[in-house]
């Protein structure tokens, strides 16, 4: 008995697709030569020119002459700083990595399939200010430089003056210490704010516990900045950690100190109990109508989805879960944000970490565009 394969082999060759190539003698050699002088090389390529976030226009926001800077509503600012880490360095290259990961994003093709929104086609003029010039030899000076850069950006004129007179900034990190400089500057324009802190670590350690036993200088780092922000009165007692799972130093003392700094905790495993909508509801209930700063450490994601970070912790969230939660925070009065601790050197060949970081920033831009906040 013949098999089906055997029968098919016996079928006439007329059933096969015939490919016939023309003879060179039959070609039309009279066709017009392309006029290369008419080609457009001024637009259309996402891989040419300066690499800005999502191919946004570059603006010299830090120019001494403020009149040399066109008005804008939302700024992207890089913070290439990583000399206050307790684990692996490399986040000084985070801003470059995130911009590289955002190359595929462009204004005309950025409509969200889930929300139907496109923050790049809206009332807000969004620009990339490049990186703040930061020294890598002195952390105190570097943080002061970054604070001054934030001050300058936040005092530029807005384009949509009817929406707000103060531009808002999303910072590309950089280690998490850079958030302290941003909060110090934010306070001058907006007053104390609630903080939504996406991270695997609490980052409210008392400097005496983490680094301060060595020197006052060492006590200012990426694990103590939220404690310092509380001590300086920069944040409200209505802040919240999201995605926590890393070990603590003192079983009871660290948690007590965290509560004193004004934070509630949503752990990574709470997602299993509450679900995505439960997490969103808990965050919104905690923040209310307060002005809020959102800080996202990329290590809130599991290292399977974001290996390119300095202090990775297993048992984290997927990129999809994080983006769904971010998109669910619409309506909050978001006045500033950052995505930090991106270390491209530890990323994989597929750029999973920088792709995730750039997509998270796109979600943050949507939150800002959806909810204008007046100063």
DAQUILIN-V210476 format. One record per run of one state. SS is the DSSP state (H for helix, E for strand, L for the rest). FROM is the first residue (numbers start at 1). LEN is the number of residues. Records with the same first field share a line. If there is no record, write none. Layout:
SS: FROM-LEN / FROM-LEN
This chain:
L: 1-3 / 11-2 / 16-8 / 27-9 / 39-14 / 56-2 / 59-7 / 69-5 / 80-11 / 102-5 / 110-16 / 132-7 / 155-13 / 174-4 / 191-2 / 199-26 / 232-3 / 236-3 / 245-8 / 261-2 / 268-2 / 288-3 / 302-7 / 310-7 / 318-1 / 328-5 / 341-1 / 343-1 / 347-5 / 371-5
H: 4-7 / 13-3 / 24-3 / 36-3 / 53-3 / 66-3 / 91-11 / 107-3 / 139-16 / 178-13 / 225-7 / 253-8 / 270-18 / 298-3 / 319-9 / 344-3 / 352-19
E: 58-1 / 74-6 / 126-6 / 168-6 / 193-6 / 235-1 / 239-6 / 263-5 / 291-7 / 301-1 / 309-1 / 317-1 / 333-8 / 342-1
